[in-house]
């Protein structure tokens, strides 16, 4: 009975994760100040995963840059990247997360989130956006998958720029 109960809990959690994954509503686009959005998500991330050692920098050019996005959905994407970065570099002696934002062409905004964690192993880098794929013992494997879906709904993209044993960087592109 214990095995059945444990298996049932696992299946229920899986089904709930799958339901959340497949039901992302259409974005409610509004103009958002990028600096404010990032500062809010950094504050939330440090509240969820407190680690006073992690140095987080935000660099937005120009300072008053705005994007058209659904605030709740984009917040989820950014928070996911920040939490992942915090977990990746949290055990380093001098953990660091850098968030850099620059305008691309006239219709683009580019956001990079990088950390100095151990990196993503080369043999799994092509799987990190696959639903339910995870390398974490407690992970669900839906964070980056949902982030990719949200970015597509925003006519943008998310991709792993690079990852090695010293640094990992993700790029969000808004069009």
C-alpha atoms as an extended CHARMM CRD file, in Angstrom:
* protein
*
       175  EXT
         1         1  UNK       CA              0.0000000000        0.0000000000        0.0000000000  PROA      1               0.0000000000
         2         2  UNK       CA              2.8780000000        2.3990000000        0.7120000000  PROA      2               0.0000000000
         3         3  UNK       CA              4.3040000000        1.8150000000       -2.7700000000  PROA      3               0.0000000000
         4         4  UNK       CA              0.9160000000        2.4470000000       -4.3470000000  PROA      4               0.0000000000
         5         5  UNK       CA              0.4520000000        5.6050000000       -2.2710000000  PROA      5               0.0000000000
         6         6  UNK       CA              3.9230000000        6.9200000000       -3.1640000000  PROA      6               0.0000000000
         7         7  UNK       CA              3.4140000000        6.1270000000       -6.8430000000  PROA      7               0.0000000000
         8         8  UNK       CA             -0.0100000000        7.7820000000       -6.8030000000  PROA      8               0.0000000000
         9         9  UNK       CA              1.4290000000       10.9730000000       -5.3090000000  PROA      9               0.0000000000
        10        10  UNK       CA              4.1140000000       11.0230000000       -7.9670000000  PROA      10              0.0000000000
        11        11  UNK       CA              1.5730000000       10.5440000000      -10.7540000000  PROA      11              0.0000000000
        12        12  UNK       CA             -0.6890000000       13.2580000000       -9.3680000000  PROA      12              0.0000000000
        13        13  UNK       CA              2.2510000000       15.6830000000       -9.2050000000  PROA      13              0.0000000000
        14        14  UNK       CA              3.2150000000       14.7400000000      -12.7700000000  PROA      14              0.0000000000
        15        15  UNK       CA             -0.3250000000       15.2790000000      -14.1020000000  PROA      15              0.0000000000
        16        16  UNK       CA             -0.5800000000       18.6500000000      -12.3170000000  PROA      16              0.0000000000
        17        17  UNK       CA              2.7680000000       19.7440000000      -13.7760000000  PROA      17              0.0000000000
        18        18  UNK       CA              1.6420000000       18.6440000000      -17.2370000000  PROA      18              0.0000000000
        19        19  UNK       CA             -1.6550000000       20.5520000000      -16.9080000000  PROA      19              0.0000000000
        20        20  UNK       CA              0.1710000000       23.7450000000      -15.9010000000  PROA      20              0.0000000000
        21        21  UNK       CA              2.6090000000       23.2480000000      -18.7520000000  PROA      21              0.0000000000
        22        22  UNK       CA             -0.0740000000       22.9590000000      -21.4230000000  PROA      22              0.0000000000
        23        23  UNK       CA             -2.3260000000       25.8410000000      -20.2460000000  PROA      23              0.0000000000
        24        24  UNK       CA             -0.4490000000       29.0730000000      -20.7270000000  PROA      24              0.0000000000
        25        25  UNK       CA             -2.9270000000       31.8470000000      -21.5090000000  PROA      25              0.0000000000
        26        26  UNK       CA             -2.4350000000       34.3790000000      -24.2760000000  PROA      26              0.0000000000
        27        27  UNK       CA             -0.2920000000       37.2790000000      -23.0460000000  PROA      27              0.0000000000
        28        28  UNK       CA             -1.8880000000       40.5360000000      -21.9010000000  PROA      28              0.0000000000
        29        29  UNK       CA              0.6560000000       42.9470000000      -23.4020000000  PROA      29              0.0000000000
        30        30  UNK       CA              1.4940000000       46.1610000000      -21.5550000000  PROA      30              0.0000000000
        31        31  UNK       CA              4.4460000000       48.5370000000      -21.6210000000  PROA      31              0.0000000000
        32        32  UNK       CA              6.8620000000       47.6820000000      -18.8020000000  PROA      32              0.0000000000
        33        33  UNK       CA             10.0190000000       49.3540000000      -17.5460000000  PROA      33              0.0000000000
        34        34  UNK       CA             12.7140000000       46.7000000000      -17.8080000000  PROA      34              0.0000000000
        35        35  UNK       CA             14.7960000000       47.9500000000      -14.8580000000  PROA      35              0.0000000000
        36        36  UNK       CA             11.8230000000       47.8670000000      -12.4770000000  PROA      36              0.0000000000
        37        37  UNK       CA             10.7750000000       44.4220000000      -13.7240000000  PROA      37              0.0000000000
        38        38  UNK       CA             14.2640000000       42.9960000000      -13.1850000000  PROA      38              0.0000000000
        39        39  UNK       CA             14.6980000000       44.6050000000       -9.7600000000  PROA      39              0.0000000000
        40        40  UNK       CA             11.3830000000       43.1020000000       -8.6080000000  PROA      40              0.0000000000
        41        41  UNK       CA             12.3520000000       39.6160000000       -9.7950000000  PROA      41              0.0000000000
        42        42  UNK       CA             15.8150000000       39.8180000000       -8.1970000000  PROA      42              0.0000000000
        43        43  UNK       CA             14.1850000000       40.8620000000       -4.9050000000  PROA      43              0.0000000000
        44        44  UNK       CA             11.7200000000       37.9770000000       -5.1540000000  PROA      44              0.0000000000
        45        45  UNK       CA             14.4470000000       35.4930000000       -6.0910000000  PROA      45              0.0000000000
        46        46  UNK       CA             16.6150000000       36.4820000000       -3.1430000000  PROA      46              0.0000000000
        47        47  UNK       CA             13.5850000000       36.1430000000       -0.8800000000  PROA      47              0.0000000000
        48        48  UNK       CA             12.8070000000       32.6330000000       -2.1680000000  PROA      48              0.0000000000
        49        49  UNK       CA             16.4330000000       31.4300000000       -2.2350000000  PROA      49              0.0000000000
        50        50  UNK       CA             18.2790000000       33.5850000000        0.2970000000  PROA      50              0.0000000000
        51        51  UNK       CA             22.0650000000       33.6560000000       -0.0410000000  PROA      51              0.0000000000
        52        52  UNK       CA             23.7340000000       36.8890000000        1.0600000000  PROA      52              0.0000000000
        53        53  UNK       CA             26.9720000000       35.8590000000       -0.6500000000  PROA      53              0.0000000000
        54        54  UNK       CA             25.5280000000       36.0540000000       -4.1700000000  PROA      54              0.0000000000
        55        55  UNK       CA             26.3550000000       39.3370000000       -5.8840000000  PROA      55              0.0000000000
        56        56  UNK       CA             23.6840000000       40.2420000000       -8.4290000000  PROA      56              0.0000000000
        57        57  UNK       CA             24.1850000000       43.0970000000      -10.8670000000  PROA      57              0.0000000000
        58        58  UNK       CA             21.6100000000       44.6160000000      -13.1980000000  PROA      58              0.0000000000
        59        59  UNK       CA             22.7780000000       46.7400000000      -16.1180000000  PROA      59              0.0000000000
        60        60  UNK       CA             20.0930000000       48.2160000000      -18.3850000000  PROA      60              0.0000000000
        61        61  UNK       CA             20.9110000000       50.4460000000      -21.3650000000  PROA      61              0.0000000000
        62        62  UNK       CA             19.1840000000       52.8570000000      -21.6440000000  PROA      62              0.0000000000
        63        63  UNK       CA             17.9700000000       53.0750000000      -18.0520000000  PROA      63              0.0000000000
        64        64  UNK       CA             14.3790000000       53.8750000000      -19.0980000000  PROA      64              0.0000000000
        65        65  UNK       CA             14.0980000000       50.9970000000      -21.6070000000  PROA      65              0.0000000000
        66        66  UNK       CA             10.5860000000       49.5530000000      -21.9570000000  PROA      66              0.0000000000
        67        67  UNK       CA              9.2040000000       46.3460000000      -23.4630000000  PROA      67              0.0000000000
        68        68  UNK       CA              5.7260000000       45.2000000000      -24.4660000000  PROA      68              0.0000000000
        69        69  UNK       CA              5.0170000000       42.0650000000      -22.4440000000  PROA      69              0.0000000000
        70        70  UNK       CA              2.6790000000       40.2820000000      -20.0860000000  PROA      70              0.0000000000
        71        71  UNK       CA              4.1560000000       41.2170000000      -16.7080000000  PROA      71              0.0000000000
        72        72  UNK       CA              3.1300000000       38.0100000000      -14.9200000000  PROA      72              0.0000000000
        73        73  UNK       CA              4.4020000000       35.7030000000      -17.6380000000  PROA      73              0.0000000000
        74        74  UNK       CA              7.7030000000       37.5080000000      -18.2390000000  PROA      74              0.0000000000
        75        75  UNK       CA              8.2530000000       37.7280000000      -14.4870000000  PROA      75              0.0000000000
        76        76  UNK       CA              7.9510000000       33.9450000000      -14.3610000000  PROA      76              0.0000000000
        77        77  UNK       CA             10.5960000000       33.5510000000      -17.0900000000  PROA      77              0.0000000000
        78        78  UNK       CA             13.0440000000       35.9560000000      -15.4610000000  PROA      78              0.0000000000
        79        79  UNK       CA             12.4950000000       34.5420000000      -11.9760000000  PROA      79              0.0000000000
        80        80  UNK       CA             13.1030000000       31.0250000000      -13.2830000000  PROA      80              0.0000000000
        81        81  UNK       CA             16.4310000000       32.0800000000      -14.8010000000  PROA      81              0.0000000000
        82        82  UNK       CA             17.4460000000       33.8950000000      -11.5960000000  PROA      82              0.0000000000
        83        83  UNK       CA             16.5290000000       30.9330000000       -9.3720000000  PROA      83              0.0000000000
        84        84  UNK       CA             18.4130000000       28.5280000000      -11.6520000000  PROA      84              0.0000000000
        85        85  UNK       CA             21.4390000000       30.8310000000      -11.6120000000  PROA      85              0.0000000000
        86        86  UNK       CA             21.2970000000       31.1220000000       -7.8140000000  PROA      86              0.0000000000
        87        87  UNK       CA             21.2420000000       27.3470000000       -7.4690000000  PROA      87              0.0000000000
        88        88  UNK       CA             24.0870000000       26.9690000000       -9.9660000000  PROA      88              0.0000000000
        89        89  UNK       CA             26.4750000000       29.4460000000       -8.3390000000  PROA      89              0.0000000000
        90        90  UNK       CA             25.2960000000       29.3720000000       -4.7290000000  PROA      90              0.0000000000
        91        91  UNK       CA             28.0940000000       27.1240000000       -3.5190000000  PROA      91              0.0000000000
        92        92  UNK       CA             30.8820000000       29.0930000000       -5.1890000000  PROA      92              0.0000000000
        93        93  UNK       CA             33.2670000000       31.1160000000       -3.0430000000  PROA      93              0.0000000000
        94        94  UNK       CA             32.3180000000       34.3490000000       -4.8360000000  PROA      94              0.0000000000
        95        95  UNK       CA             28.9310000000       33.6670000000       -6.4630000000  PROA      95              0.0000000000
        96        96  UNK       CA             27.8680000000       36.1560000000       -9.1180000000  PROA      96              0.0000000000
        97        97  UNK       CA             24.8580000000       36.7160000000      -11.3520000000  PROA      97              0.0000000000
        98        98  UNK       CA             24.9300000000       39.3880000000      -14.0460000000  PROA      98              0.0000000000
        99        99  UNK       CA             21.7980000000       40.5870000000      -15.8170000000  PROA      99              0.0000000000
       100       100  UNK       CA             22.5170000000       42.8010000000      -18.7990000000  PROA      100             0.0000000000
       101       101  UNK       CA             19.9270000000       44.4280000000      -21.0330000000  PROA      101             0.0000000000
       102       102  UNK       CA             20.5630000000       46.2170000000      -24.2860000000  PROA      102             0.0000000000
       103       103  UNK       CA             18.3130000000       47.3210000000      -27.0980000000  PROA      103             0.0000000000
       104       104  UNK       CA             18.8120000000       45.2990000000      -30.2390000000  PROA      104             0.0000000000
       105       105  UNK       CA             17.5160000000       46.6420000000      -33.4950000000  PROA      105             0.0000000000
       106       106  UNK       CA             14.7350000000       49.2250000000      -33.2350000000  PROA      106             0.0000000000
       107       107  UNK       CA             12.2040000000       46.4820000000      -32.4630000000  PROA      107             0.0000000000
       108       108  UNK       CA             14.2650000000       44.2870000000      -30.1300000000  PROA      108             0.0000000000
       109       109  UNK       CA             15.3940000000       44.0750000000      -26.5400000000  PROA      109             0.0000000000
       110       110  UNK       CA             18.0660000000       41.5770000000      -25.4990000000  PROA      110             0.0000000000
       111       111  UNK       CA             18.4220000000       40.3390000000      -21.9150000000  PROA      111             0.0000000000
       112       112  UNK       CA             21.2910000000       38.0990000000      -20.8200000000  PROA      112             0.0000000000
       113       113  UNK       CA             21.3400000000       36.3190000000      -17.4800000000  PROA      113             0.0000000000
       114       114  UNK       CA             24.7140000000       34.8090000000      -16.6380000000  PROA      114             0.0000000000
       115       115  UNK       CA             26.1890000000       33.1640000000      -13.5670000000  PROA      115             0.0000000000
       116       116  UNK       CA             29.5630000000       31.8170000000      -12.5070000000  PROA      116             0.0000000000
       117       117  UNK       CA             28.2540000000       28.4060000000      -11.4740000000  PROA      117             0.0000000000
       118       118  UNK       CA             29.5510000000       25.0200000000      -12.5570000000  PROA      118             0.0000000000
       119       119  UNK       CA             27.6690000000       25.1050000000      -15.8330000000  PROA      119             0.0000000000
       120       120  UNK       CA             25.4290000000       22.6840000000      -17.6670000000  PROA      120             0.0000000000
       121       121  UNK       CA             27.0750000000       19.4810000000      -18.8050000000  PROA      121             0.0000000000
       122       122  UNK       CA             27.6360000000       19.4080000000      -22.5810000000  PROA      122             0.0000000000
       123       123  UNK       CA             25.7490000000       16.1260000000      -23.0340000000  PROA      123             0.0000000000
       124       124  UNK       CA             22.5070000000       17.5950000000      -21.6050000000  PROA      124             0.0000000000
       125       125  UNK       CA             22.6090000000       21.1260000000      -23.0410000000  PROA      125             0.0000000000
       126       126  UNK       CA             20.3870000000       20.1470000000      -25.9700000000  PROA      126             0.0000000000
       127       127  UNK       CA             17.7770000000       18.6820000000      -23.5690000000  PROA      127             0.0000000000
       128       128  UNK       CA             17.2770000000       21.5340000000      -21.0850000000  PROA      128             0.0000000000
       129       129  UNK       CA             14.1770000000       22.9000000000      -22.8640000000  PROA      129             0.0000000000
       130       130  UNK       CA             12.5360000000       19.4550000000      -23.1930000000  PROA      130             0.0000000000
       131       131  UNK       CA              9.4600000000       19.2060000000      -20.9550000000  PROA      131             0.0000000000
       132       132  UNK       CA             10.1030000000       17.2600000000      -17.7150000000  PROA      132             0.0000000000
       133       133  UNK       CA             13.8350000000       16.8660000000      -18.3550000000  PROA      133             0.0000000000
       134       134  UNK       CA             15.8030000000       17.7440000000      -15.2290000000  PROA      134             0.0000000000
       135       135  UNK       CA             19.2040000000       17.1550000000      -13.6990000000  PROA      135             0.0000000000
       136       136  UNK       CA             18.0090000000       18.2790000000      -10.2500000000  PROA      136             0.0000000000
       137       137  UNK       CA             16.8960000000       15.7820000000       -7.6350000000  PROA      137             0.0000000000
       138       138  UNK       CA             13.9810000000       18.0250000000       -6.6400000000  PROA      138             0.0000000000
       139       139  UNK       CA             13.3300000000       19.5290000000      -10.0910000000  PROA      139             0.0000000000
       140       140  UNK       CA             10.1810000000       19.1100000000      -12.1590000000  PROA      140             0.0000000000
       141       141  UNK       CA             11.8040000000       19.8620000000      -15.5130000000  PROA      141             0.0000000000
       142       142  UNK       CA              9.1470000000       22.3450000000      -16.5950000000  PROA      142             0.0000000000
       143       143  UNK       CA             10.7260000000       25.7320000000      -15.7670000000  PROA      143             0.0000000000
       144       144  UNK       CA             12.7300000000       26.2110000000      -18.9530000000  PROA      144             0.0000000000
       145       145  UNK       CA             10.0490000000       24.4950000000      -21.0770000000  PROA      145             0.0000000000
       146       146  UNK       CA              7.3860000000       26.9010000000      -19.8360000000  PROA      146             0.0000000000
       147       147  UNK       CA              9.8110000000       29.8040000000      -20.2570000000  PROA      147             0.0000000000
       148       148  UNK       CA             10.3060000000       28.8530000000      -23.8970000000  PROA      148             0.0000000000
       149       149  UNK       CA              6.5460000000       28.6600000000      -24.4700000000  PROA      149             0.0000000000
       150       150  UNK       CA              6.0330000000       32.0620000000      -22.8350000000  PROA      150             0.0000000000
       151       151  UNK       CA              8.7780000000       33.6390000000      -24.9360000000  PROA      151             0.0000000000
       152       152  UNK       CA              7.2340000000       32.1890000000      -28.1130000000  PROA      152             0.0000000000
       153       153  UNK       CA              3.8530000000       33.6620000000      -27.1240000000  PROA      153             0.0000000000
       154       154  UNK       CA              5.7000000000       36.9880000000      -26.8200000000  PROA      154             0.0000000000
       155       155  UNK       CA              7.1440000000       36.5500000000      -30.3490000000  PROA      155             0.0000000000
       156       156  UNK       CA             10.5810000000       36.2540000000      -28.7880000000  PROA      156             0.0000000000
       157       157  UNK       CA             12.9800000000       33.5110000000      -27.8300000000  PROA      157             0.0000000000
       158       158  UNK       CA             15.0800000000       32.0640000000      -25.0420000000  PROA      158             0.0000000000
       159       159  UNK       CA             18.2850000000       30.1960000000      -25.6490000000  PROA      159             0.0000000000
       160       160  UNK       CA             21.3900000000       28.9760000000      -23.9230000000  PROA      160             0.0000000000
       161       161  UNK       CA             24.1910000000       31.2100000000      -25.1980000000  PROA      161             0.0000000000
       162       162  UNK       CA             26.9780000000       29.1320000000      -23.6820000000  PROA      162             0.0000000000
       163       163  UNK       CA             27.8200000000       27.0360000000      -20.6600000000  PROA      163             0.0000000000
       164       164  UNK       CA             31.1270000000       25.7800000000      -19.3590000000  PROA      164             0.0000000000
       165       165  UNK       CA             32.6950000000       24.9830000000      -15.9890000000  PROA      165             0.0000000000
       166       166  UNK       CA             33.1150000000       28.7050000000      -15.2000000000  PROA      166             0.0000000000
       167       167  UNK       CA             30.0090000000       30.4230000000      -16.5570000000  PROA      167             0.0000000000
       168       168  UNK       CA             26.5510000000       29.9390000000      -18.0430000000  PROA      168             0.0000000000
       169       169  UNK       CA             24.5360000000       32.5340000000      -19.9600000000  PROA      169             0.0000000000
       170       170  UNK       CA             20.9860000000       32.6000000000      -21.2840000000  PROA      170             0.0000000000
       171       171  UNK       CA             19.6060000000       35.1000000000      -23.7950000000  PROA      171             0.0000000000
       172       172  UNK       CA             16.0420000000       36.4000000000      -23.9290000000  PROA      172             0.0000000000
       173       173  UNK       CA             15.1210000000       38.1680000000      -27.1610000000  PROA      173             0.0000000000
       174       174  UNK       CA             12.0150000000       40.3610000000      -27.3370000000  PROA      174             0.0000000000
       175       175  UNK       CA             10.7780000000       41.4460000000      -30.7530000000  PROA      175             0.0000000000
